[in-house]
Amino acid sequence: PPHPPISWKDIAEYSFLGKFDLLRHSHADVQDNDWAKPAFRQGMVKFFKLQHAREELKHISVEVHHLQTSIHNEEAHITKITDELLVSNHPLTSELKRQHRSWHVINELHLHRLDQITRHPQYVG
């Protein structure tokens, strides 16, 4: 007898190969295939997770570089603004310098951690 059509939504909801009527009634026993065996499936999952991790390492190297550049640019900009305010003897100069000291400490911590990342053997930057 003809089997009812299977929608993608139905396929996505099935969690085991045995639930597929299409596969259960097929002439070939698909459960004998390597890809149907749990050990092979687990190996494939691990393989693709490893591939994804390698891709993520590339993305991380780009993000690390962007963050380092952003921190350096921000430091240079704040220093320039502070110097300009010092020349004009602006009342906000001391407040900006005070806030910049706390930002600078945090930025130095971030730069230190980013430097540790760039020295890691797995870093691909």
C-alpha positions as CSV (number, residue, x, y, z in Angstrom):
1,P,0.0,0.0,0.0
2,P,1.2,3.5,-0.6
3,H,2.6,5.3,2.4
4,P,1.6,8.8,3.4
5,P,4.0,11.6,2.3
6,I,6.5,12.7,4.9
7,S,6.9,16.4,5.5
8,W,10.2,17.9,6.7
9,K,8.5,18.9,9.9
10,D,7.7,15.2,10.5
11,I,11.3,14.2,9.8
12,A,12.7,16.8,12.2
13,E,10.5,15.5,15.0
14,Y,11.7,11.9,14.7
15,S,14.6,11.1,16.9
16,F,15.4,7.5,15.9
17,L,15.8,5.8,12.5
18,G,13.3,3.1,13.5
19,K,10.5,5.7,13.6
20,F,10.8,6.4,9.9
21,D,8.1,4.3,8.2
22,L,9.8,5.0,4.9
23,L,13.0,3.3,6.1
24,R,11.2,0.5,8.0
25,H,9.4,-0.6,4.8
26,S,12.3,-0.1,2.4
27,H,13.8,-3.1,0.7
28,A,17.3,-2.4,2.0
29,D,18.0,-2.7,5.7
30,V,19.5,0.7,6.3
31,Q,20.3,-0.1,9.9
32,D,23.2,-2.3,8.6
33,N,24.8,0.8,7.1
34,D,27.7,2.3,8.9
35,W,26.0,5.7,9.3
36,A,23.1,4.0,11.1
37,K,25.3,2.5,13.9
38,P,25.5,4.6,17.1
39,A,29.3,4.5,17.3
40,F,29.7,5.8,13.7
41,R,27.1,8.5,14.3
42,Q,28.8,9.6,17.5
43,G,32.1,9.7,15.7
44,M,30.6,11.8,12.9
45,V,29.1,14.2,15.5
46,K,32.5,14.6,17.2
47,F,34.2,15.1,13.8
48,F,31.8,17.9,12.8
49,K,32.1,19.5,16.3
50,L,35.9,19.5,15.8
51,Q,35.5,21.1,12.4
52,H,33.2,23.7,13.9
53,A,35.7,24.4,16.7
54,R,38.5,25.0,14.1
55,E,36.2,27.5,12.3
56,E,35.5,29.2,15.6
57,L,39.3,29.5,16.2
58,K,39.6,31.5,13.0
59,H,36.6,33.8,14.1
60,I,38.2,34.2,17.5
61,S,41.5,35.4,16.0
62,V,39.6,38.1,14.0
63,E,37.6,39.1,17.1
64,V,40.8,39.3,19.2
65,H,42.4,41.5,16.7
66,H,39.4,43.8,16.5
67,L,39.1,44.1,20.2
68,Q,42.9,44.9,20.6
69,T,42.6,47.5,17.9
70,S,39.5,49.0,19.4
71,I,41.2,49.3,22.9
72,H,44.3,50.9,21.4
73,N,42.2,53.3,19.4
74,E,40.1,54.2,22.4
75,E,43.2,54.8,24.5
76,A,44.7,57.0,21.9
77,H,41.5,59.0,21.5
78,I,41.0,59.6,25.2
79,T,44.7,60.6,25.5
80,K,44.3,63.1,22.6
81,I,41.1,64.6,24.1
82,T,42.6,64.8,27.6
83,D,45.7,66.6,26.1
84,E,43.4,69.0,24.3
85,L,41.5,69.7,27.4
86,L,44.7,70.3,29.4
87,V,45.8,72.9,27.0
88,S,42.5,74.7,27.2
89,N,42.4,74.3,31.0
90,H,38.9,72.9,30.8
91,P,37.1,72.0,34.1
92,L,36.3,68.5,32.9
93,T,39.9,67.6,32.4
94,S,40.4,66.2,35.9
95,E,37.2,64.2,35.8
96,L,38.1,62.7,32.5
97,K,41.6,61.8,33.7
98,R,40.1,60.2,36.8
99,Q,37.7,58.1,34.8
100,H,40.3,57.2,32.3
101,R,42.6,55.8,35.0
102,S,39.9,53.2,35.9
103,W,39.2,52.5,32.3
104,H,42.9,52.1,31.6
105,V,43.3,49.5,34.3
106,I,40.5,47.5,32.9
107,N,41.8,47.9,29.4
108,E,45.2,46.7,30.5
109,L,43.7,43.6,32.0
110,H,41.8,42.9,28.8
111,L,44.9,43.5,26.7
112,H,46.9,41.1,28.9
113,R,44.3,38.4,28.5
114,L,44.1,39.0,24.7
115,D,47.9,38.8,24.6
116,Q,47.7,35.4,26.4
117,I,45.2,34.2,23.8
118,T,47.5,35.3,20.9
119,R,50.4,33.3,22.5
120,H,48.3,30.1,22.8
121,P,49.6,27.3,20.5
122,Q,46.1,26.9,18.9
123,Y,45.8,30.6,18.1
124,V,45.7,31.0,14.3
125,G,45.9,34.8,14.1
